[in-house]
Every structure is written in C-alpha cells, then in structure tokens.
Amino acid sequence: MSRFEVIRPLRAALSEDKALFDAIKNIFGFYPGNIFLYKLALRHRSLAKEINNGARISNERLEYLGDAILSAIVADHLFKTFPLKDEGFLTEMRSRIVSRAQLNNLSEKLGIVELIQASADNNSVYRSIKGDAFEAVIGAIYLDQGYEFTRKVIIEKVIRLHFDLEQLENNNTNYKSRLIEWAQREKVSIEFVTLNEVGHGYAKQYVVEVLIDKKSYGRGRDYSIKGAEQNAAMKAIMQVEEQKSA
C-alpha cells in the first residue's frame, strides 16, 4: 500500500468535507487529492462566488475541460474497440455516449446530481445542469489525478458499467430516414442538396448539405450521394439533439 493510500482516507475522515470525500470514493472508487477541485466542479453558476477582481467562479471552466477530456477518452476507446468501423460510425457512437441527455442520466445514476450546489429554482431554468456537473467532475479528476487515471475511471466506472456498446451499435443508424421521420413529426421542411463533386474517377466524392426550413444543419461527404446524405443527416441529428437538450 502506497503512502497516499494511507494518508488520503485519514485526511478524508478528519476533513470538514468528509461527506464529499466519501461520495467521490463511492462513485468513482478513489479518495480525491485536492478536494477543492471537486467542490468547484459541483458549484453551479447560479451560486457562483465573486472573488476580489469581480470575477465569478463556478464549475463552467471545469465543465469545458471535462467535456474535452471525456470526448477524447471515449473517442480513443471506441477507436480501439471497433478497429474496422469508419469515421461516421465512430462519431455517431461517441455522440450517443456523450449526448447531453445521456450525461444528465449518468449524473442521476451515479448520484452526482445529489451533490450539486445550485439555487433552488435551477431545475426549471438550467436543463443541462446535471450533465454539466458530470463533465466538470471529469475535469476535476483530470486535474487532480492526471489523464491516464481519468481514462481508467471513465472506462471502468462509466462506460463498462453503464453502456452496452453492442446495443448502441445495433440501434437504428439510417440517419436520413430518422431525420425525415423527425421532420414529418415536427412539420418542418427538409431538403438534401448536392453542393459539389470533389476529385475524379474512383476518387470522386460528393458533398451534400441538409437544409431544415431553409437553414443549414450539416454537410456530409462520401464516395456516393447516398453515403454523403447519411453523413449529413447524422450531423443534422446531432445538432437537433443538442438544441433539444440546451
């Protein structure tokens, strides 16, 4: 047993933040080193503290960092798990794992939502508060423990325990069909426009844009028009889902 493995539980037991130390240990399997990072990660901007120069501190910076770290780790894991899948498949799988709705759900399942410090009326105003806190905690783990430790935590404590990658893979991936069905339900116009052809012969690729109510929602590129439409529709679906959870 290392020196830190002895000191951290003792420090946690004697700390005024013992409850938070224990919560992080129960959720992620380790005692924090710098507990301040986790306290900050759980402080929503509705309760931001003002410091001397007038700046207000909350979990927003850690959320930004955690979003990038989480995305990189998930991308790396999927890249190694599915060595024969193309970029479109990997992008869609990653988006399903790190979507705002999914992160909100994870925050609830892991118990992070119970640790968030926010104003009493936040739930009706900040619909992404749960997922934001989850990302901020990932940012705190990264700063506290480093990238490799964070990678192991996300894979072992999040992906393997809370995601069935085979089930995610088998979900409907006909993005164009899904997007058209959504447009019909929402009674909005949708159009796939071939913008350009790039290259020649067997190397020729098509560039297609999706327009929803005449507004661009994404572009796709592939060796066939059908493939380009699927890639464009995938990006449009991602944008629609982000707008729903915003």
Secondary structure, DSSP 8 states (H G I E B T S, - for coil): --HHHHHHHHHHHHSTTHHHHHHHHHHHSS--S-HHHHHHHTB-GGG-EE-TTS-EE-SHHHHHHHHHHHHHHHHHHHHHH-TT--HHHHHHHHHHHS-HHHHHHHHHHHTGGGG-B--TTHHHH-TTHHHHHHHHHHHHHHHHH-HHHHHHHIIIIIIHHH--HHHHHHS---HHHHHHHHHHHHT--EEEEEEEEESSGGG-EEEEEEEETTEEEEEEEESSHHHHHHHHHHHHHHHHHHHHH-
